[in-house]
């Protein structure tokens, strides 16, 4: 993981997606990676083919996200504003902006870090022997 002034670059490039799921009782999205990293979103998220800012970018349904299982992460970034951007090698982009009421995001890599964001306030906990 690398910390920059406005974001954390998670170092998940090349890690395969093991599973994606939705919560049965509440609007929850979970992306599980082969190394145990878990991305959990409560509330809204946006999936697009290409960047959300690209001309013609349109929201895709959850079923499209199932296509990333077995593929790998191309980029995973947590912004200090609370936003999340995960790009998969399939070209799909998962974007989370948890600033709305009831929206939150959590990213956890066992023994390395735990990050959470709610209402635009994020907290990063660095774990392990290299923690300050």
Backbone bond lengths (Angstrom), bond angles and torsions (degrees), N, CA, C in turn:
res aa  C-N    CA-C-N  psi(-1)  N-CA   C-N-CA  omega(-1)  CA-C   N-CA-C  phi
1 X - - - 1.443 - - 1.526 108.64 -
2 X 1.319 114.87 139.01 1.463 120.78 179.70 1.525 108.93 -125.24
3 X 1.333 116.13 127.39 1.462 120.48 178.07 1.523 110.08 -97.37
4 X 1.325 115.12 128.02 1.452 122.32 173.61 1.529 108.20 -112.70
5 X 1.308 117.35 178.36 1.465 121.10 -176.85 1.530 112.74 -57.75
6 X 1.328 117.45 -39.31 1.464 120.46 -174.18 1.518 114.71 -116.33
7 X 1.351 118.31 3.24 1.469 119.66 -174.40 1.517 111.78 -163.72
8 X 1.335 112.97 168.17 1.453 121.94 170.94 1.521 107.71 -117.02
9 X 1.312 117.48 127.65 1.461 122.50 173.62 1.524 105.51 -96.18
10 X 1.321 116.47 119.94 1.458 120.57 -165.82 1.514 116.54 -80.58
11 X 1.313 119.36 -13.20 1.462 119.62 179.84 1.526 113.09 68.96
12 X 1.328 116.43 34.20 1.465 120.66 -179.73 1.522 112.82 -100.23
13 X 1.321 117.24 5.73 1.470 121.19 -178.85 1.523 110.21 -54.19
14 X 1.328 114.77 129.74 1.453 120.57 177.25 1.522 115.07 88.29
15 X 1.332 118.09 -7.39 1.462 120.86 178.37 1.530 108.33 -78.12
16 X 1.323 116.66 130.58 1.466 121.59 -177.25 1.527 111.59 -74.85
17 X 1.323 115.35 149.20 1.462 121.95 174.13 1.529 106.95 -84.36
18 X 1.330 116.48 121.77 1.458 121.56 -178.95 1.522 112.03 -87.41
19 X 1.348 116.48 -36.14 1.468 119.59 -177.15 1.512 110.58 -164.77
20 X 1.320 115.45 155.15 1.461 122.80 169.45 1.523 106.61 -131.69
21 X 1.331 115.96 144.55 1.464 119.09 179.61 1.519 110.19 -152.50
22 X 1.331 114.40 162.08 1.461 121.66 174.85 1.519 108.16 -118.31
23 X 1.321 115.24 148.74 1.454 119.85 176.70 1.524 110.58 -71.16
24 X 1.316 115.89 143.66 1.458 120.78 -179.11 1.529 111.82 -79.57
25 X 1.327 117.44 -31.93 1.455 120.41 -173.72 1.520 114.19 -104.40
26 X 1.297 118.83 -21.60 1.466 121.27 -179.52 1.506 109.51 -141.70
27 X 1.337 117.16 162.81 1.473 119.37 -176.83 1.523 111.70 -72.81
28 X 1.311 115.46 84.48 1.458 121.37 -176.77 1.521 109.86 -123.84
29 X 1.314 116.03 138.37 1.455 123.18 175.79 1.516 107.37 -121.45
30 X 1.341 116.93 134.01 1.457 121.33 178.20 1.526 108.43 -129.50
31 X 1.332 115.95 126.30 1.463 122.40 173.30 1.526 106.13 -114.26
32 X 1.323 116.32 119.05 1.467 121.82 -179.29 1.523 109.14 -108.51
33 X 1.331 115.46 131.33 1.463 120.79 179.92 1.518 110.34 -101.21
34 X 1.311 116.44 160.25 1.462 122.77 -176.19 1.527 113.02 -62.70
35 X 1.327 118.26 -24.32 1.467 120.59 179.83 1.526 112.59 -88.79
36 X 1.339 117.49 5.89 1.457 121.34 179.36 1.519 114.48 96.05
37 X 1.319 118.25 -7.61 1.465 120.75 177.28 1.522 108.91 -64.59
38 X 1.331 115.21 139.44 1.460 120.26 179.66 1.525 109.73 -128.87
39 X 1.322 115.34 130.21 1.464 122.50 175.31 1.518 105.95 -110.95
40 X 1.331 116.30 119.04 1.465 121.50 -175.72 1.528 108.56 -124.63
41 X 1.331 115.75 128.25 1.462 121.60 -178.89 1.521 108.61 -123.61
42 X 1.312 116.27 126.52 1.458 122.17 173.33 1.523 106.58 -107.70
43 X 1.304 116.49 118.09 1.457 120.32 -177.97 1.510 111.27 107.99
44 X 1.321 116.31 -144.38 1.465 120.06 -171.12 1.521 113.36 -87.98
45 X 1.323 114.74 152.43 1.463 124.50 176.77 1.520 106.57 -152.72
46 X 1.322 115.82 164.69 1.457 120.93 -177.70 1.525 108.74 -132.15
47 X 1.321 115.96 130.36 1.462 122.30 176.54 1.512 107.52 -117.36
48 X 1.336 117.27 127.36 1.460 122.19 178.92 1.525 109.97 -136.72
49 X 1.323 115.19 157.94 1.469 121.03 170.65 1.513 104.78 -87.82
50 X 1.311 118.33 109.56 1.454 122.04 -173.25 1.521 110.09 86.62
51 X 1.318 114.97 177.43 1.465 121.35 -176.69 1.523 111.79 -63.18
52 X 1.321 115.61 147.66 1.465 120.21 179.27 1.518 111.75 -63.17
53 X 1.321 117.14 -24.15 1.466 121.19 -179.33 1.533 113.10 -87.69
54 X 1.325 117.17 -4.40 1.470 120.72 -178.99 1.531 110.27 -69.91
55 X 1.326 116.72 143.77 1.468 119.10 176.82 1.526 110.74 -58.00
56 X 1.313 115.43 132.72 1.456 120.11 178.12 1.512 115.34 81.09
57 X 1.334 117.85 4.96 1.463 120.36 178.64 1.524 109.00 -64.35
58 X 1.314 116.47 126.07 1.458 120.58 179.71 1.520 109.93 -125.31
59 X 1.326 116.95 146.13 1.467 120.16 178.98 1.532 111.31 -62.47
60 X 1.313 115.00 141.70 1.462 121.90 178.37 1.533 108.85 -112.75
61 X 1.320 117.72 152.13 1.472 120.51 179.99 1.523 111.92 -77.13
62 X 1.326 115.13 166.35 1.463 122.17 179.71 1.522 111.85 -52.44
63 X 1.320 117.26 -39.04 1.466 120.94 -176.49 1.527 111.98 -56.36
64 X 1.314 117.88 -31.21 1.469 120.69 176.88 1.528 111.41 -66.96
65 X 1.325 116.19 -32.32 1.463 120.14 179.61 1.526 111.01 -65.25
66 X 1.317 116.86 -28.25 1.464 120.34 177.82 1.530 111.65 -61.00
67 X 1.341 116.81 -21.73 1.472 121.20 178.97 1.522 113.51 -70.02
68 X 1.328 118.54 -12.26 1.466 119.58 179.93 1.527 112.03 -86.31
69 X 1.322 117.91 -11.81 1.467 120.14 178.86 1.524 108.41 -61.46
70 X 1.329 115.54 126.18 1.454 121.45 -176.93 1.522 112.75 93.94
71 X 1.327 116.19 -19.76 1.460 120.94 175.12 1.531 107.28 -84.02
72 X 1.316 116.50 -176.30 1.463 119.91 -177.79 1.519 111.33 -124.96
73 X 1.310 114.58 163.72 1.457 122.49 175.87 1.524 108.30 -77.35
74 X 1.322 116.36 133.79 1.465 121.38 174.03 1.527 110.04 -95.29
75 X 1.334 116.49 -33.35 1.457 121.38 -178.29 1.523 108.71 -160.26
76 X 1.335 116.68 141.13 1.463 121.42 176.01 1.522 108.13 -141.61
77 X 1.340 114.92 119.98 1.460 120.62 -175.08 1.522 109.49 -132.65
78 X 1.326 115.47 134.73 1.463 122.57 172.30 1.517 107.00 -110.26
79 X 1.317 116.57 124.73 1.458 120.88 -179.02 1.526 110.02 -94.26
80 X 1.304 116.40 147.74 1.460 121.04 -179.86 1.529 112.11 -70.91
81 X 1.326 116.94 -7.73 1.469 121.82 172.09 1.521 110.72 -79.95
82 X 1.338 116.69 -11.20 1.457 121.58 -178.70 1.514 113.50 105.38
83 X 1.308 118.01 -5.87 1.464 121.27 -179.36 1.529 111.26 -79.89
84 X 1.337 113.97 156.17 1.467 122.23 178.58 1.524 107.56 -127.50
85 X 1.334 116.57 137.86 1.469 120.36 173.20 1.524 107.92 -135.77
86 X 1.333 114.83 120.07 1.464 120.76 176.64 1.524 107.14 -122.97
87 X 1.320 116.00 125.30 1.460 122.22 178.15 1.523 106.83 -111.00
88 X 1.323 114.72 131.29 1.459 120.62 179.71 1.526 109.45 -103.38
89 X 1.308 116.69 156.00 1.470 120.45 -178.91 1.522 112.77 -64.31
90 X 1.315 117.86 -12.39 1.469 121.75 175.29 1.525 111.26 -75.92
91 X 1.341 116.87 -9.76 1.460 121.55 -176.56 1.517 113.26 94.73
92 X 1.341 117.29 -5.64 1.457 120.12 177.08 1.521 110.33 -76.09
93 X 1.327 115.16 142.70 1.462 122.45 178.56 1.524 108.57 -118.81
94 X 1.322 116.74 126.06 1.458 122.49 174.26 1.524 107.17 -103.94
95 X 1.329 116.17 121.38 1.456 121.98 -178.51 1.521 108.95 -122.20
96 X 1.325 115.87 134.49 1.459 121.42 179.09 1.519 107.91 -127.80
97 X 1.322 115.28 129.47 1.461 122.28 175.07 1.526 106.77 -125.60
98 X 1.334 117.79 86.81 1.463 121.07 -170.29 1.528 115.57 -80.77
99 X 1.326 118.36 26.30 1.454 119.65 -177.60 1.529 114.21 -78.32
100 X 1.314 119.76 -12.22 1.458 121.95 -179.09 1.520 111.73 -76.08
101 X 1.336 116.88 160.86 1.465 119.96 179.67 1.533 111.51 -60.78
102 X 1.316 115.74 130.77 1.458 121.06 179.07 1.516 114.69 81.13
103 X 1.323 117.79 -3.47 1.467 120.71 178.83 1.522 109.71 -90.38
104 X 1.316 115.03 139.42 1.461 119.57 173.83 1.518 109.30 -155.96
105 X 1.320 115.01 160.64 1.458 121.04 179.62 1.524 108.55 -137.98
106 X 1.340 114.68 146.99 1.463 121.64 178.40 1.521 107.96 -138.20
107 X 1.319 116.34 136.03 1.459 121.16 174.19 1.523 106.14 -131.58
108 X 1.323 115.16 128.67 1.462 120.35 -175.54 1.519 110.05 -135.71
109 X 1.322 115.26 129.28 1.465 121.66 171.81 1.525 105.79 -122.34
110 X 1.317 115.71 109.66 1.464 121.64 -173.23 1.526 111.89 -49.66
111 X 1.329 114.83 130.72 1.457 121.55 177.27 1.519 114.55 75.16
112 X 1.337 118.35 -2.57 1.464 121.01 -176.30 1.529 112.04 -118.36
113 X 1.339 116.95 -57.34 1.467 119.67 179.17 1.524 111.12 -158.30
114 X 1.328 113.70 159.99 1.453 123.14 170.30 1.518 106.49 -135.26
115 X 1.322 116.94 127.34 1.462 122.73 -177.62 1.514 107.98 -128.41
116 X 1.324 115.55 141.19 1.457 119.24 175.44 1.520 109.51 -143.42
117 X 1.334 114.72 153.27 1.450 121.26 178.85 1.520 108.72 -142.65
118 X 1.307 115.04 132.61 1.464 121.57 176.81 1.516 107.98 -148.03
119 X 1.313 115.79 129.76 1.469 122.19 -179.95 1.534 111.70 54.26
120 X 1.324 117.00 36.19 1.458 121.27 176.74 1.514 114.75 79.79
121 X 1.320 118.59 2.65 1.462 122.42 177.95 1.520 107.31 -106.81
122 X 1.332 116.27 122.21 1.461 118.06 -179.00 1.520 111.02 -117.99
123 X 1.321 113.60 153.20 1.462 121.92 -179.65 1.523 107.67 -132.03
124 X 1.314 116.56 127.56 1.460 122.38 176.30 1.523 107.95 -113.82
125 X 1.319 115.77 124.97 1.474 121.19 175.06 1.518 106.72 -113.93
126 X 1.316 116.55 117.75 1.456 121.99 176.50 1.530 106.83 -89.51
127 X 1.325 116.11 128.64 1.460 121.62 -175.75 1.518 110.38 -108.93
128 X 1.291 116.20 169.20 1.466 120.85 175.32 1.509 112.53 91.21
129 X 1.341 115.31 -178.57 1.463 121.75 -173.82 1.509 113.47 -70.64
130 X 1.356 118.07 -16.97 1.464 119.20 -179.24 1.518 112.08 -89.92
131 X 1.344 118.63 2.63 1.467 121.09 179.96 1.506 110.02 -67.23
132 X 1.351 116.77 142.75 1.469 119.34 179.97 1.512 112.75 -68.48
